[in-house]
Structures are given as C-alpha cells and as structure tokens.
Amino acid sequence: MLVYFLALVCTHLSAFRIARNMRYKSITHLMNLPLGYFNQSGSGRIIDGAASSTETYLAHQLPDLVGAFTTPIVVLVLLLYLIGR
C-alpha cells in the first residue's frame, strides 16, 4: 500500500508539471501569433482542456492501467513460488 501511495504521489506531481509545461509552451507560442488569429478562433479552452485531459490520463488512468496489468502477473509469480515450496 505504501508503494502504491508513493507511486500515486509521483504520478500526480509529474502530471501537474507536464500540464504546467504544456500550458506555458502553448501560451508562449500564442504570443508569437499575429493578432488577427484571435479574431477567428478561441484558444483558451483548447489549451486548458488539452492540459487537463493529459493530467487526468497521467495521474489517474495510467497508474490504474499499470496496476491492472501488473497485479495478475505478481499474483501468478507468487502463486508459482508458493506452490514450488
């Protein structure tokens, strides 16, 4: 449980950092665009939505997916180890 909790903390910290970097790079890219671009399209929701969905995937869905794959493998290895003894 402790390892799982520490892994979740690490994934959340890295996900927030990646989302922050995505927002920062997007904003710096938008600052270099001509002003006429903003009359045609809204960019704020796109940037925030993309960074938010990336954070959700990295912080929540990816650890659950890894746990779903590793748990049966670990159980099988432990079962084979205990049967062999």
PDB file of N, CA, C and O in Angstrom:
ATOM      1  N   MET A   1       0.829  -1.201   0.000  1.00  0.00           N
ATOM      2  CA  MET A   1       0.000   0.000   0.000  1.00  0.00           C
ATOM      3  C   MET A   1       0.867   1.256   0.000  1.00  0.00           C
ATOM      4  O   MET A   1       0.540   2.250  -0.649  1.00  0.00           O
ATOM      5  N   LEU A   2       1.978   1.199   0.738  1.00  0.00           N
ATOM      6  CA  LEU A   2       2.861   2.362   0.791  1.00  0.00           C
ATOM      7  C   LEU A   2       3.487   2.644  -0.567  1.00  0.00           C
ATOM      8  O   LEU A   2       3.582   3.798  -0.985  1.00  0.00           O
ATOM      9  N   VAL A   3       3.909   1.599  -1.248  1.00  0.00           N
ATOM     10  CA  VAL A   3       4.499   1.778  -2.580  1.00  0.00           C
ATOM     11  C   VAL A   3       3.458   2.334  -3.551  1.00  0.00           C
ATOM     12  O   VAL A   3       3.768   3.209  -4.360  1.00  0.00           O
ATOM     13  N   TYR A   4       2.238   1.832  -3.474  1.00  0.00           N
ATOM     14  CA  TYR A   4       1.169   2.325  -4.334  1.00  0.00           C
ATOM     15  C   TYR A   4       0.881   3.803  -4.057  1.00  0.00           C
ATOM     16  O   TYR A   4       0.701   4.585  -4.991  1.00  0.00           O
ATOM     17  N   PHE A   5       0.838   4.183  -2.792  1.00  0.00           N
ATOM     18  CA  PHE A   5       0.600   5.578  -2.431  1.00  0.00           C
ATOM     19  C   PHE A   5       1.731   6.472  -2.937  1.00  0.00           C
ATOM     20  O   PHE A   5       1.476   7.552  -3.470  1.00  0.00           O
ATOM     21  N   LEU A   6       2.966   6.034  -2.773  1.00  0.00           N
ATOM     22  CA  LEU A   6       4.099   6.823  -3.253  1.00  0.00           C
ATOM     23  C   LEU A   6       4.092   6.933  -4.778  1.00  0.00           C
ATOM     24  O   LEU A   6       4.445   7.975  -5.330  1.00  0.00           O
ATOM     25  N   ALA A   7       3.695   5.868  -5.447  1.00  0.00           N
ATOM     26  CA  ALA A   7       3.600   5.916  -6.908  1.00  0.00           C
ATOM     27  C   ALA A   7       2.530   6.906  -7.353  1.00  0.00           C
ATOM     28  O   ALA A   7       2.726   7.634  -8.326  1.00  0.00           O
ATOM     29  N   LEU A   8       1.402   6.937  -6.653  1.00  0.00           N
ATOM     30  CA  LEU A   8       0.350   7.902  -6.994  1.00  0.00           C
ATOM     31  C   LEU A   8       0.801   9.341  -6.770  1.00  0.00           C
ATOM     32  O   LEU A   8       0.479  10.228  -7.561  1.00  0.00           O
ATOM     33  N   VAL A   9       1.541   9.569  -5.700  1.00  0.00           N
ATOM     34  CA  VAL A   9       2.050  10.914  -5.441  1.00  0.00           C
ATOM     35  C   VAL A   9       3.006  11.331  -6.558  1.00  0.00           C
ATOM     36  O   VAL A   9       2.946  12.459  -7.047  1.00  0.00           O
ATOM     37  N   CYS A  10       3.878  10.422  -6.954  1.00  0.00           N
ATOM     38  CA  CYS A  10       4.831  10.736  -8.030  1.00  0.00           C
ATOM     39  C   CYS A  10       4.120  10.989  -9.357  1.00  0.00           C
ATOM     40  O   CYS A  10       4.489  11.906 -10.090  1.00  0.00           O
ATOM     41  N   THR A  11       3.108  10.186  -9.672  1.00  0.00           N
ATOM     42  CA  THR A  11       2.398  10.406 -10.936  1.00  0.00           C
ATOM     43  C   THR A  11       1.630  11.721 -10.916  1.00  0.00           C
ATOM     44  O   THR A  11       1.556  12.404 -11.938  1.00  0.00           O
ATOM     45  N   HIS A  12       1.064  12.083  -9.783  1.00  0.00           N
ATOM     46  CA  HIS A  12       0.355  13.356  -9.711  1.00  0.00           C
ATOM     47  C   HIS A  12       1.327  14.525  -9.863  1.00  0.00           C
ATOM     48  O   HIS A  12       1.040  15.482 -10.583  1.00  0.00           O
ATOM     49  N   LEU A  13       2.462  14.452  -9.195  1.00  0.00           N
ATOM     50  CA  LEU A  13       3.430  15.543  -9.310  1.00  0.00           C
ATOM     51  C   LEU A  13       3.941  15.683 -10.739  1.00  0.00           C
ATOM     52  O   LEU A  13       4.043  16.794 -11.259  1.00  0.00           O
ATOM     53  N   SER A  14       4.259  14.570 -11.367  1.00  0.00           N
ATOM     54  CA  SER A  14       4.751  14.657 -12.743  1.00  0.00           C
ATOM     55  C   SER A  14       3.650  15.097 -13.702  1.00  0.00           C
ATOM     56  O   SER A  14       3.919  15.836 -14.649  1.00  0.00           O
ATOM     57  N   ALA A  15       2.425  14.659 -13.473  1.00  0.00           N
ATOM     58  CA  ALA A  15       1.323  15.062 -14.346  1.00  0.00           C
ATOM     59  C   ALA A  15       1.059  16.559 -14.242  1.00  0.00           C
ATOM     60  O   ALA A  15       0.829  17.217 -15.257  1.00  0.00           O
ATOM     61  N   PHE A  16       1.089  17.101 -13.033  1.00  0.00           N
ATOM     62  CA  PHE A  16       0.884  18.542 -12.872  1.00  0.00           C
ATOM     63  C   PHE A  16       2.023  19.326 -13.517  1.00  0.00           C
ATOM     64  O   PHE A  16       1.790  20.385 -14.100  1.00  0.00           O
ATOM     65  N   ARG A  17       3.240  18.823 -13.419  1.00  0.00           N
ATOM     66  CA  ARG A  17       4.377  19.507 -14.032  1.00  0.00           C
ATOM     67  C   ARG A  17       4.254  19.473 -15.555  1.00  0.00           C
ATOM     68  O   ARG A  17       4.517  20.478 -16.216  1.00  0.00           O
ATOM     69  N   ILE A  18       3.864  18.345 -16.113  1.00  0.00           N
ATOM     70  CA  ILE A  18       3.710  18.244 -17.562  1.00  0.00           C
ATOM     71  C   ILE A  18       2.590  19.157 -18.043  1.00  0.00           C
ATOM     72  O   ILE A  18       2.739  19.821 -19.069  1.00  0.00           O
ATOM     73  N   ALA A  19       1.472  19.206 -17.322  1.00  0.00           N
ATOM     74  CA  ALA A  19       0.362  20.093 -17.703  1.00  0.00           C
ATOM     75  C   ALA A  19       0.788  21.555 -17.631  1.00  0.00           C
ATOM     76  O   ALA A  19       0.419  22.353 -18.492  1.00  0.00           O
ATOM     77  N   ARG A  20       1.560  21.907 -16.612  1.00  0.00           N
ATOM     78  CA  ARG A  20       2.047  23.281 -16.498  1.00  0.00           C
ATOM     79  C   ARG A  20       2.966  23.624 -17.664  1.00  0.00           C
ATOM     80  O   ARG A  20       2.868  24.711 -18.234  1.00  0.00           O
ATOM     81  N   ASN A  21       3.858  22.703 -18.020  1.00  0.00           N
ATOM     82  CA  ASN A  21       4.764  22.950 -19.146  1.00  0.00           C
ATOM     83  C   ASN A  21       4.004  23.048 -20.461  1.00  0.00           C
ATOM     84  O   ASN A  21       4.360  23.852 -21.323  1.00  0.00           O
ATOM     85  N   MET A  22       2.961  22.238 -20.623  1.00  0.00           N
ATOM     86  CA  MET A  22       2.147  22.327 -21.838  1.00  0.00           C
ATOM     87  C   MET A  22       1.467  23.690 -21.937  1.00  0.00           C
ATOM     88  O   MET A  22       1.440  24.303 -23.005  1.00  0.00           O
ATOM     89  N   ARG A  23       0.924  24.153 -20.827  1.00  0.00           N
ATOM     90  CA  ARG A  23       0.267  25.471 -20.834  1.00  0.00           C
ATOM     91  C   ARG A  23       1.273  26.576 -21.129  1.00  0.00           C
ATOM     92  O   ARG A  23       0.986  27.493 -21.900  1.00  0.00           O
ATOM     93  N   TYR A  24       2.450  26.490 -20.518  1.00  0.00           N
ATOM     94  CA  TYR A  24       3.476  27.520 -20.701  1.00  0.00           C
ATOM     95  C   TYR A  24       3.934  27.567 -22.158  1.00  0.00           C
ATOM     96  O   TYR A  24       4.026  28.648 -22.741  1.00  0.00           O
ATOM     97  N   LYS A  25       4.221  26.413 -22.748  1.00  0.00           N
ATOM     98  CA  LYS A  25       4.684  26.401 -24.134  1.00  0.00           C
ATOM     99  C   LYS A  25       3.581  26.836 -25.098  1.00  0.00           C
ATOM    100  O   LYS A  25       3.855  27.479 -26.111  1.00  0.00           O
ATOM    101  N   SER A  26       2.352  26.487 -24.785  1.00  0.00           N
ATOM    102  CA  SER A  26       1.241  26.911 -25.642  1.00  0.00           C
ATOM    103  C   SER A  26       1.053  28.419 -25.591  1.00  0.00           C
ATOM    104  O   SER A  26       0.835  29.061 -26.618  1.00  0.00           O
ATOM    105  N   ILE A  27       1.138  28.972 -24.409  1.00  0.00           N
ATOM    106  CA  ILE A  27       0.964  30.423 -24.265  1.00  0.00           C
ATOM    107  C   ILE A  27       2.104  31.165 -24.952  1.00  0.00           C
ATOM    108  O   ILE A  27       1.865  32.171 -25.620  1.00  0.00           O
ATOM    109  N   THR A  28       3.344  30.686 -24.801  1.00  0.00           N
ATOM    110  CA  THR A  28       4.454  31.361 -25.477  1.00  0.00           C
ATOM    111  C   THR A  28       4.323  31.245 -26.992  1.00  0.00           C
ATOM    112  O   THR A  28       4.717  32.160 -27.714  1.00  0.00           O
ATOM    113  N   HIS A  29       3.775  30.136 -27.483  1.00  0.00           N
ATOM    114  CA  HIS A  29       3.541  30.008 -28.921  1.00  0.00           C
ATOM    115  C   HIS A  29       2.443  30.977 -29.366  1.00  0.00           C
ATOM    116  O   HIS A  29       2.571  31.612 -30.412  1.00  0.00           O
ATOM    117  N   LEU A  30       1.373  31.095 -28.589  1.00  0.00           N
ATOM    118  CA  LEU A  30       0.285  32.004 -28.944  1.00  0.00           C
ATOM    119  C   LEU A  30       0.723  33.470 -28.923  1.00  0.00           C
ATOM    120  O   LEU A  30       0.196  34.296 -29.668  1.00  0.00           O
ATOM    121  N   MET A  31       1.678  33.776 -28.075  1.00  0.00           N
ATOM    122  CA  MET A  31       2.148  35.164 -28.005  1.00  0.00           C
ATOM    123  C   MET A  31       2.876  35.568 -29.285  1.00  0.00           C
ATOM    124  O   MET A  31       2.970  36.756 -29.594  1.00  0.00           O
ATOM    125  N   ASN A  32       3.387  34.603 -30.023  1.00  0.00           N
ATOM    126  CA  ASN A  32       4.102  34.913 -31.261  1.00  0.00           C
ATOM    127  C   ASN A  32       3.198  34.953 -32.484  1.00  0.00           C
ATOM    128  O   ASN A  32       3.664  35.289 -33.573  1.00  0.00           O
ATOM    129  N   LEU A  33       1.923  34.621 -32.336  1.00  0.00           N
ATOM    130  CA  LEU A  33       0.990  34.651 -33.455  1.00  0.00           C
ATOM    131  C   LEU A  33       0.498  36.075 -33.711  1.00  0.00           C
ATOM    132  O   LEU A  33       0.475  36.896 -32.794  1.00  0.00           O
ATOM    133  N   PRO A  34       0.108  36.368 -34.943  1.00  0.00           N
ATOM    134  CA  PRO A  34      -0.451  37.702 -35.216  1.00  0.00           C
ATOM    135  C   PRO A  34      -1.807  37.877 -34.529  1.00  0.00           C
ATOM    136  O   PRO A  34      -2.512  36.901 -34.271  1.00  0.00           O
ATOM    137  N   LEU A  35      -2.157  39.112 -34.242  1.00  0.00           N
ATOM    138  CA  LEU A  35      -3.387  39.390 -33.507  1.00  0.00           C
ATOM    139  C   LEU A  35      -4.645  39.005 -34.277  1.00  0.00           C
ATOM    140  O   LEU A  35      -5.668  38.720 -33.654  1.00  0.00           O
ATOM    141  N   GLY A  36      -4.608  38.985 -35.597  1.00  0.00           N
ATOM    142  CA  GLY A  36      -5.771  38.614 -36.396  1.00  0.00           C
ATOM    143  C   GLY A  36      -6.186  37.169 -36.178  1.00  0.00           C
ATOM    144  O   GLY A  36      -7.338  36.815 -36.431  1.00  0.00           O
ATOM    145  N   TYR A  37      -5.284  36.340 -35.721  1.00  0.00           N
ATOM    146  CA  TYR A  37      -5.598  34.931 -35.471  1.00  0.00           C
ATOM    147  C   TYR A  37      -6.653  34.789 -34.379  1.00  0.00           C
ATOM    148  O   TYR A  37      -7.502  33.899 -34.443  1.00  0.00           O
ATOM    149  N   PHE A  38      -6.600  35.652 -33.395  1.00  0.00           N
ATOM    150  CA  PHE A  38      -7.505  35.542 -32.248  1.00  0.00           C
ATOM    151  C   PHE A  38      -8.921  36.010 -32.570  1.00  0.00           C
ATOM    152  O   PHE A  38      -9.850  35.683 -31.832  1.00  0.00           O
ATOM    153  N   ASN A  39      -9.109  36.759 -33.643  1.00  0.00           N
ATOM    154  CA  ASN A  39     -10.454  37.137 -34.065  1.00  0.00           C
ATOM    155  C   ASN A  39     -11.203  35.951 -34.646  1.00  0.00           C
ATOM    156  O   ASN A  39     -12.434  35.921 -34.622  1.00  0.00           O
ATOM    157  N   GLN A  40     -10.469  34.968 -35.170  1.00  0.00           N
ATOM    158  CA  GLN A  40     -11.087  33.836 -35.846  1.00  0.00           C
ATOM    159  C   GLN A  40     -11.291  32.627 -34.944  1.00  0.00           C
ATOM    160  O   GLN A  40     -12.193  31.826 -35.191  1.00  0.00           O
ATOM    161  N   SER A  41     -10.486  32.475 -33.917  1.00  0.00           N
ATOM    162  CA  SER A  41     -10.600  31.263 -33.091  1.00  0.00           C
ATOM    163  C   SER A  41     -10.286  31.582 -31.632  1.00  0.00           C
ATOM    164  O   SER A  41      -9.463  32.444 -31.323  1.00  0.00           O
ATOM    165  N   GLY A  42     -10.959  30.871 -30.760  1.00  0.00           N
ATOM    166  CA  GLY A  42     -10.670  30.973 -29.341  1.00  0.00           C
ATOM    167  C   GLY A  42      -9.626  29.936 -28.967  1.00  0.00           C
ATOM    168  O   GLY A  42      -9.698  28.798 -29.432  1.00  0.00           O
ATOM    169  N   SER A  43      -8.685  30.293 -28.160  1.00  0.00           N
ATOM    170  CA  SER A  43      -7.596  29.361 -27.868  1.00  0.00           C
ATOM    171  C   SER A  43      -7.533  28.968 -26.398  1.00  0.00           C
ATOM    172  O   SER A  43      -6.877  27.982 -26.062  1.00  0.00           O
ATOM    173  N   GLY A  44      -8.183  29.693 -25.528  1.00  0.00           N
ATOM    174  CA  GLY A  44      -8.055  29.430 -24.099  1.00  0.00           C
ATOM    175  C   GLY A  44      -8.624  28.094 -23.675  1.00  0.00           C
ATOM    176  O   GLY A  44      -8.005  27.373 -22.892  1.00  0.00           O
ATOM    177  N   ARG A  45      -9.801  27.756 -24.186  1.00  0.00           N
ATOM    178  CA  ARG A  45     -10.420  26.483 -23.813  1.00  0.00           C
ATOM    179  C   ARG A  45      -9.645  25.296 -24.363  1.00  0.00           C
ATOM    180  O   ARG A  45      -9.573  24.251 -23.717  1.00  0.00           O
ATOM    181  N   ILE A  46      -9.067  25.443 -25.542  1.00  0.00           N
ATOM    182  CA  ILE A  46      -8.305  24.357 -26.150  1.00  0.00           C
ATOM    183  C   ILE A  46      -7.064  24.054 -25.311  1.00  0.00           C
ATOM    184  O   ILE A  46      -6.768  22.892 -25.032  1.00  0.00           O
ATOM    185  N   ILE A  47      -6.361  25.075 -24.922  1.00  0.00           N
ATOM    186  CA  ILE A  47      -5.135  24.883 -24.144  1.00  0.00           C
ATOM    187  C   ILE A  47      -5.450  24.266 -22.791  1.00  0.00           C
ATOM    188  O   ILE A  47      -4.815  23.297 -22.377  1.00  0.00           O
ATOM    189  N   ASP A  48      -6.428  24.829 -22.111  1.00  0.00           N
ATOM    190  CA  ASP A  48      -6.759  24.319 -20.782  1.00  0.00           C
ATOM    191  C   ASP A  48      -7.336  22.913 -20.854  1.00  0.00           C
ATOM    192  O   ASP A  48      -7.030  22.081 -19.999  1.00  0.00           O
ATOM    193  N   GLY A  49      -8.149  22.633 -21.840  1.00  0.00           N
ATOM    194  CA  GLY A  49      -8.741  21.312 -21.986  1.00  0.00           C
ATOM    195  C   GLY A  49      -7.711  20.245 -22.300  1.00  0.00           C
ATOM    196  O   GLY A  49      -7.770  19.145 -21.751  1.00  0.00           O
ATOM    197  N   ALA A  50      -6.766  20.557 -23.179  1.00  0.00           N
ATOM    198  CA  ALA A  50      -5.729  19.584 -23.539  1.00  0.00           C
ATOM    199  C   ALA A  50      -4.818  19.303 -22.352  1.00  0.00           C
ATOM    200  O   ALA A  50      -4.479  18.149 -22.093  1.00  0.00           O
ATOM    201  N   ALA A  51      -4.424  20.325 -21.641  1.00  0.00           N
ATOM    202  CA  ALA A  51      -3.553  20.128 -20.485  1.00  0.00           C
ATOM    203  C   ALA A  51      -4.291  19.375 -19.381  1.00  0.00           C
ATOM    204  O   ALA A  51      -3.700  18.535 -18.702  1.00  0.00           O
ATOM    205  N   SER A  52      -5.557  19.665 -19.202  1.00  0.00           N
ATOM    206  CA  SER A  52      -6.342  18.995 -18.167  1.00  0.00           C
ATOM    207  C   SER A  52      -6.562  17.520 -18.488  1.00  0.00           C
ATOM    208  O   SER A  52      -6.459  16.673 -17.602  1.00  0.00           O
ATOM    209  N   SER A  53      -6.862  17.209 -19.738  1.00  0.00           N
ATOM    210  CA  SER A  53      -7.070  15.804 -20.090  1.00  0.00           C
ATOM    211  C   SER A  53      -5.767  15.019 -20.034  1.00  0.00           C
ATOM    212  O   SER A  53      -5.776  13.836 -19.693  1.00  0.00           O
ATOM    213  N   THR A  54      -4.654  15.651 -20.360  1.00  0.00           N
ATOM    214  CA  THR A  54      -3.349  14.991 -20.231  1.00  0.00           C
ATOM    215  C   THR A  54      -3.038  14.715 -18.770  1.00  0.00           C
ATOM    216  O   THR A  54      -2.542  13.639 -18.435  1.00  0.00           O
ATOM    217  N   GLU A  55      -3.320  15.664 -17.908  1.00  0.00           N
ATOM    218  CA  GLU A  55      -3.093  15.475 -16.469  1.00  0.00           C
ATOM    219  C   GLU A  55      -3.957  14.348 -15.932  1.00  0.00           C
ATOM    220  O   GLU A  55      -3.493  13.536 -15.131  1.00  0.00           O
ATOM    221  N   THR A  56      -5.199  14.293 -16.363  1.00  0.00           N
ATOM    222  CA  THR A  56      -6.101  13.232 -15.909  1.00  0.00           C
ATOM    223  C   THR A  56      -5.592  11.867 -16.335  1.00  0.00           C
ATOM    224  O   THR A  56      -5.610  10.923 -15.546  1.00  0.00           O
ATOM    225  N   TYR A  57      -5.142  11.755 -17.568  1.00  0.00           N
ATOM    226  CA  TYR A  57      -4.638  10.472 -18.057  1.00  0.00           C
ATOM    227  C   TYR A  57      -3.386  10.051 -17.293  1.00  0.00           C
ATOM    228  O   TYR A  57      -3.277   8.905 -16.857  1.00  0.00           O
ATOM    229  N   LEU A  58      -2.443  10.976 -17.132  1.00  0.00           N
ATOM    230  CA  LEU A  58      -1.177  10.613 -16.491  1.00  0.00           C
ATOM    231  C   LEU A  58      -1.316  10.364 -14.996  1.00  0.00           C
ATOM    232  O   LEU A  58      -0.627   9.503 -14.448  1.00  0.00           O
ATOM    233  N   ALA A  59      -2.189  11.095 -14.333  1.00  0.00           N
ATOM    234  CA  ALA A  59      -2.301  10.978 -12.880  1.00  0.00           C
ATOM    235  C   ALA A  59      -3.269   9.888 -12.438  1.00  0.00           C
ATOM    236  O   ALA A  59      -3.122   9.350 -11.341  1.00  0.00           O
ATOM    237  N   HIS A  60      -4.255   9.549 -13.265  1.00  0.00           N
ATOM    238  CA  HIS A  60      -5.285   8.619 -12.816  1.00  0.00           C
ATOM    239  C   HIS A  60      -5.373   7.352 -13.664  1.00  0.00           C
ATOM    240  O   HIS A  60      -5.317   6.240 -13.138  1.00  0.00           O
ATOM    241  N   GLN A  61      -5.509   7.525 -14.969  1.00  0.00           N
ATOM    242  CA  GLN A  61      -5.757   6.366 -15.816  1.00  0.00           C
ATOM    243  C   GLN A  61      -4.512   5.510 -16.030  1.00  0.00           C
ATOM    244  O   GLN A  61      -4.610   4.283 -16.043  1.00  0.00           O
ATOM    245  N   LEU A  62      -3.357   6.120 -16.196  1.00  0.00           N
ATOM    246  CA  LEU A  62      -2.134   5.355 -16.419  1.00  0.00           C
ATOM    247  C   LEU A  62      -1.754   4.491 -15.219  1.00  0.00           C
ATOM    248  O   LEU A  62      -1.420   3.324 -15.421  1.00  0.00           O
ATOM    249  N   PRO A  63      -1.785   4.997 -13.971  1.00  0.00           N
ATOM    250  CA  PRO A  63      -1.489   4.107 -12.832  1.00  0.00           C
ATOM    251  C   PRO A  63      -2.496   2.969 -12.691  1.00  0.00           C
ATOM    252  O   PRO A  63      -2.119   1.855 -12.324  1.00  0.00           O
ATOM    253  N   ASP A  64      -3.761   3.230 -12.974  1.00  0.00           N
ATOM    254  CA  ASP A  64      -4.762   2.167 -12.905  1.00  0.00           C
ATOM    255  C   ASP A  64      -4.510   1.105 -13.966  1.00  0.00           C
ATOM    256  O   ASP A  64      -4.673  -0.088 -13.709  1.00  0.00           O
ATOM    257  N   LEU A  65      -4.115   1.539 -15.152  1.00  0.00           N
ATOM    258  CA  LEU A  65      -3.810   0.606 -16.232  1.00  0.00           C
ATOM    259  C   LEU A  65      -2.594  -0.256 -15.893  1.00  0.00           C
ATOM    260  O   LEU A  65      -2.603  -1.464 -16.128  1.00  0.00           O
ATOM    261  N   VAL A  66      -1.561   0.358 -15.347  1.00  0.00           N
ATOM    262  CA  VAL A  66      -0.366  -0.397 -14.949  1.00  0.00           C
ATOM    263  C   VAL A  66      -0.705  -1.380 -13.833  1.00  0.00           C
ATOM    264  O   VAL A  66      -0.232  -2.517 -13.844  1.00  0.00           O
ATOM    265  N   GLY A  67      -1.513  -0.956 -12.880  1.00  0.00           N
ATOM    266  CA  GLY A  67      -1.932  -1.850 -11.801  1.00  0.00           C
ATOM    267  C   GLY A  67      -2.746  -3.015 -12.310  1.00  0.00           C
ATOM    268  O   GLY A  67      -2.629  -4.128 -11.798  1.00  0.00           O
ATOM    269  N   ALA A  68      -3.574  -2.771 -13.319  1.00  0.00           N
ATOM    270  CA  ALA A  68      -4.400  -3.841 -13.885  1.00  0.00           C
ATOM    271  C   ALA A  68      -3.543  -4.888 -14.591  1.00  0.00           C
ATOM    272  O   ALA A  68      -3.910  -6.063 -14.620  1.00  0.00           O
ATOM    273  N   PHE A  69      -2.420  -4.485 -15.154  1.00  0.00           N
ATOM    274  CA  PHE A  69      -1.542  -5.440 -15.816  1.00  0.00           C
ATOM    275  C   PHE A  69      -0.587  -6.132 -14.851  1.00  0.00           C
ATOM    276  O   PHE A  69      -0.320  -7.325 -14.995  1.00  0.00           O
ATOM    277  N   THR A  70      -0.074  -5.403 -13.877  1.00  0.00           N
ATOM    278  CA  THR A  70       0.949  -5.987 -13.001  1.00  0.00           C
ATOM    279  C   THR A  70       0.358  -6.862 -11.902  1.00  0.00           C
ATOM    280  O   THR A  70       1.007  -7.819 -11.479  1.00  0.00           O
ATOM    281  N   THR A  71      -0.828  -6.576 -11.433  1.00  0.00           N
ATOM    282  CA  THR A  71      -1.410  -7.363 -10.345  1.00  0.00           C
ATOM    283  C   THR A  71      -1.571  -8.837 -10.699  1.00  0.00           C
ATOM    284  O   THR A  71      -1.159  -9.679  -9.902  1.00  0.00           O
ATOM    285  N   PRO A  72      -2.142  -9.200 -11.841  1.00  0.00           N
ATOM    286  CA  PRO A  72      -2.234 -10.631 -12.154  1.00  0.00           C
ATOM    287  C   PRO A  72      -0.872 -11.296 -12.338  1.00  0.00           C
ATOM    288  O   PRO A  72      -0.699 -12.464 -11.990  1.00  0.00           O
ATOM    289  N   ILE A  73       0.082 -10.565 -12.877  1.00  0.00           N
ATOM    290  CA  ILE A  73       1.420 -11.132 -13.059  1.00  0.00           C
ATOM    291  C   ILE A  73       2.079 -11.401 -11.719  1.00  0.00           C
ATOM    292  O   ILE A  73       2.673 -12.461 -11.524  1.00  0.00           O
ATOM    293  N   VAL A  74       1.983 -10.458 -10.797  1.00  0.00           N
ATOM    294  CA  VAL A  74       2.574 -10.634  -9.466  1.00  0.00           C
ATOM    295  C   VAL A  74       1.879 -11.766  -8.723  1.00  0.00           C
ATOM    296  O   VAL A  74       2.538 -12.561  -8.053  1.00  0.00           O
ATOM    297  N   VAL A  75       0.561 -11.848  -8.831  1.00  0.00           N
ATOM    298  CA  VAL A  75      -0.182 -12.927  -8.178  1.00  0.00           C
ATOM    299  C   VAL A  75       0.241 -14.278  -8.749  1.00  0.00           C
ATOM    300  O   VAL A  75       0.425 -15.232  -7.993  1.00  0.00           O
ATOM    301  N   LEU A  76       0.395 -14.374 -10.048  1.00  0.00           N
ATOM    302  CA  LEU A  76       0.813 -15.622 -10.678  1.00  0.00           C
ATOM    303  C   LEU A  76       2.228 -16.025 -10.249  1.00  0.00           C
ATOM    304  O   LEU A  76       2.485 -17.195  -9.966  1.00  0.00           O
ATOM    305  N   VAL A  77       3.130 -15.064 -10.205  1.00  0.00           N
ATOM    306  CA  VAL A  77       4.510 -15.356  -9.772  1.00  0.00           C
ATOM    307  C   VAL A  77       4.525 -15.807  -8.321  1.00  0.00           C
ATOM    308  O   VAL A  77       5.209 -16.775  -7.988  1.00  0.00           O
ATOM    309  N   LEU A  78       3.793 -15.136  -7.458  1.00  0.00           N
ATOM    310  CA  LEU A  78       3.747 -15.542  -6.050  1.00  0.00           C
ATOM    311  C   LEU A  78       3.100 -16.910  -5.888  1.00  0.00           C
ATOM    312  O   LEU A  78       3.544 -17.717  -5.071  1.00  0.00           O
ATOM    313  N   LEU A  79       2.066 -17.170  -6.655  1.00  0.00           N
ATOM    314  CA  LEU A  79       1.396 -18.463  -6.592  1.00  0.00           C
ATOM    315  C   LEU A  79       2.336 -19.590  -7.025  1.00  0.00           C
ATOM    316  O   LEU A  79       2.401 -20.634  -6.377  1.00  0.00           O
ATOM    317  N   LEU A  80       3.047 -19.376  -8.100  1.00  0.00           N
ATOM    318  CA  LEU A  80       4.004 -20.395  -8.567  1.00  0.00           C
ATOM    319  C   LEU A  80       5.157 -20.578  -7.573  1.00  0.00           C
ATOM    320  O   LEU A  80       5.650 -21.688  -7.369  1.00  0.00           O
ATOM    321  N   TYR A  81       5.571 -19.472  -6.965  1.00  0.00           N
ATOM    322  CA  TYR A  81       6.646 -19.562  -5.985  1.00  0.00           C
ATOM    323  C   TYR A  81       6.191 -20.350  -4.739  1.00  0.00           C
ATOM    324  O   TYR A  81       6.931 -21.181  -4.213  1.00  0.00           O
ATOM    325  N   LEU A  82       4.979 -20.074  -4.291  1.00  0.00           N
ATOM    326  CA  LEU A  82       4.480 -20.758  -3.093  1.00  0.00           C
ATOM    327  C   LEU A  82       4.164 -22.218  -3.376  1.00  0.00           C
ATOM    328  O   LEU A  82       4.340 -23.057  -2.491  1.00  0.00           O
ATOM    329  N   ILE A  83       3.700 -22.555  -4.585  1.00  0.00           N
ATOM    330  CA  ILE A  83       3.448 -23.942  -4.930  1.00  0.00           C
ATOM    331  C   ILE A  83       4.761 -24.722  -5.026  1.00  0.00           C
ATOM    332  O   ILE A  83       4.825 -25.893  -4.651  1.00  0.00           O
ATOM    333  N   GLY A  84       5.797 -24.069  -5.525  1.00  0.00           N
ATOM    334  CA  GLY A  84       7.103 -24.712  -5.648  1.00  0.00           C
ATOM    335  C   GLY A  84       7.743 -25.024  -4.320  1.00  0.00           C
ATOM    336  O   GLY A  84       8.582 -25.921  -4.240  1.00  0.00           O
ATOM    337  N   ARG A  85       7.382 -24.326  -3.298  1.00  0.00           N
ATOM    338  CA  ARG A  85       7.967 -24.579  -1.953  1.00  0.00           C
ATOM    339  C   ARG A  85       7.240 -25.727  -1.396  1.00  0.00           C
ATOM    340  O   ARG A  85       7.525 -26.154  -0.278  1.00  0.00           O
TER     341      ARG A  85
END
